[in-house]
Amino acid sequence: MNIHDLDDSLKQAMRVRAALQGRSMEGKARRISGQALRKEADEPDLAARVRARFSGVGGVELEIPPREPVPRLRRAADFAGCGLVRQAPCAAAG
């Protein structure tokens, strides 16, 4: 695996830390990657954290209203001449 455009100061810090721990840079990179991925896998997602935080409060039961059909929209031609579509003046405005 190659990592392009890695900041030189970051590369140097990893080289020093790896040397202090008696590892190669590659070995240090493997260890850091493995730790980060394991930690990430162990962390619950946001929804799970919110549920856990408020689990002691209790839930709220909401009544879901019945669904109603969506009214049909009028076509623009139905409004011609009545001020909603700029055309001839409306006869009712008269």
C-alpha positions in Angstrom: 0.0 0.0 0.0 1.3 3.4 -0.9 0.1 6.6 0.7 0.6 9.6 -1.6 1.0 13.2 -0.4 1.7 12.3 3.2 2.8 15.4 5.1 6.6 15.3 5.7 6.2 16.2 9.4 3.7 13.3 9.8 6.1 10.9 8.0 9.0 12.0 10.2 6.9 11.7 13.4 5.9 8.1 12.5 9.5 7.2 11.6 10.7 8.5 15.1 7.8 6.8 17.0 8.4 3.5 15.1 12.1 3.6 15.9 11.4 4.4 19.6 9.2 1.3 19.7 11.6 -0.9 17.8 9.2 -1.2 14.8 9.5 -0.4 11.1 7.4 2.4 9.7 5.3 -0.3 7.9 4.8 -2.2 11.1 3.8 1.1 12.9 1.3 1.9 10.1 -0.2 -1.6 10.4 -0.6 -1.2 14.1 -2.1 2.3 13.9 -4.5 1.2 11.2 -5.6 -1.9 13.1 -6.2 0.0 16.3 -8.2 2.7 14.5 -10.4 0.2 12.7 -11.0 -2.0 15.8 -12.0 1.1 17.8 -14.3 2.3 15.0 -16.0 -1.1 14.9 -16.6 -1.2 18.6 -18.2 2.3 18.7 -22.0 2.3 18.4 -23.5 4.4 15.7 -25.3 7.7 16.5 -28.8 6.2 16.7 -27.6 3.6 19.2 -25.9 6.2 21.3 -29.0 8.4 21.4 -31.2 5.4 22.3 -28.8 4.4 25.1 -28.7 7.9 26.5 -32.4 8.4 26.7 -33.5 4.8 27.4 -34.2 5.6 31.1 -36.6 8.4 30.2 -39.1 6.2 28.4 -40.7 6.5 25.1 -43.6 8.5 23.7 -46.4 6.8 21.8 -47.7 9.1 19.0 -51.0 8.6 17.3 -50.4 8.3 13.5 -53.3 10.0 11.7 -54.9 8.1 8.8 -53.5 8.9 5.4 -55.7 10.9 3.0 -55.5 11.0 -0.7 -53.4 13.8 -2.2 -55.6 16.3 -3.9 -55.1 16.6 -7.7 -53.4 19.8 -8.7 -55.0 22.0 -11.3 -53.3 22.5 -14.6 -52.0 25.9 -15.4 -54.4 26.2 -18.3 -57.3 26.2 -15.7 -56.0 29.5 -14.4 -55.5 31.3 -17.8 -56.9 34.8 -17.7 -57.5 35.1 -14.0 -54.3 36.7 -12.8 -52.3 33.6 -12.1 -51.1 33.3 -15.6 -50.3 36.4 -17.6 -52.6 36.4 -20.6 -55.8 38.1 -21.4 -57.6 39.9 -18.5 -60.1 37.8 -16.6 -63.7 38.5 -17.6 -64.7 38.3 -13.9 -62.3 41.2 -13.0 -64.2 43.4 -15.3 
